[in-house]
Amino acid sequence: MPTARLPRGAQRVIVLAIGAMSLLVGCSAGSGASDAGASITALRITMPVHEPQWSQHGQALFALTGDRRIAKVMPAAQLTMLSASLPDVGEDLVTRITAGVVYVPQPHLGRVALISDTDLRQVGTLQAGPSPSYLSLDSGSDHLLALSEDRTTVTPVDLHTNTAVPAEHVQARAPAEIGGAKRGRRIDYHVAGPEGITHHQGDPAAVDIDGVIGIPAEKTTGDLTKPSRLYVAEKGTDRLLAIETNRSLHGLHIIAQTDLGEPVRYLGVDDTRLYAATEHALAVFSTNSFEGYPDHTFPLLSRINFRSALPPRVRNAELSGLAVSPDRIYLTLKDEDYIVSIAKPDM
């Protein structure tokens, strides 16, 4: 069994081995898509995880467990490391390219915990407004965004000084999520949930609503190149949407849409592609960040049926998260000790 050497004094960290099964399966492509083989690996770990995030700094997946731990999954080394159990954990976690920490909201303690991405020890805390429960990173302005547990406030935290700026009041309800922009110097984020989507933008002391659209959102993710664009899995439907802020038209508008045949559960992006996971397949689209969508539809590149890579006993397990690394897509399974690893299609 592979083992890892623990840092001195880190006796409470547990290291677990990963087992792997690899398959090469065919991609069943829809209209306009390319047929290709997809390399899919089912990674077995000894504890289910959810809400994964890829850390380029840590070269690993970081995710939450059901018993308030942080899991560090290292696919290349086929190892998983677990933190000690934390006294309080919110709904997600955030990694940052230039930092060696993982940010974990702790709503009942009223703070954000900083966890080392090396040995998973807590190395500090941040004040992030009232009951921070859901986090996102505004990479452009370098602010951590904390959405309160009751979804009434968003508190930006300046990561240059680790100080919070005044909270903005928002009108949302659980399970609404927040997504920060990947570019730009001003604070820029969307709040999306069952009651619709709002776009907020401005200087730290003067963030205001920049657009509203009454589309109920299940999951969203922002474009890495175009901060005004948001990809949306519409709640209660099979539709995938691209929404943009258009100043000349005043507000948020749908610029592209497609029907996947079943609801989208999770979304992810890289510089050129959008990844939409349903319960049975991973659909890969071109983002067309610069060209836009002249025909108002998404260019489908590939559709990968990943279920055949799973052992029969977990083949029908629900998804619990999606993360994008430079060369692979990772899907976690609800209450099951497997992670699905899918190579990005060559195209």
Secondary structure by P-SEA (a helix, b strand, c coil): cbbbbbccccccbbbbbbbbbbbbbbbbccccbbbbbbbbbbbbccccccbbbbbccccccccccccbbbbbbbccccbbbbcccccccccbbbbbccccbbbbbbccccbbbbbbcccccccccccccccccbbbbccccbbbbbbcccccbbbbbccccccccbbbbbbccccbbbbbbcccccbbbbbbcccbbbbbbccccbbbbcccccbbbcccccccccccbbbbccccccccbbbbbbccccccccccccccccccccccccccbbbbbcccbbbbbbcccccccccccccccccccccccccccccccccccccccccbbbbbbccccbbbbbccccc
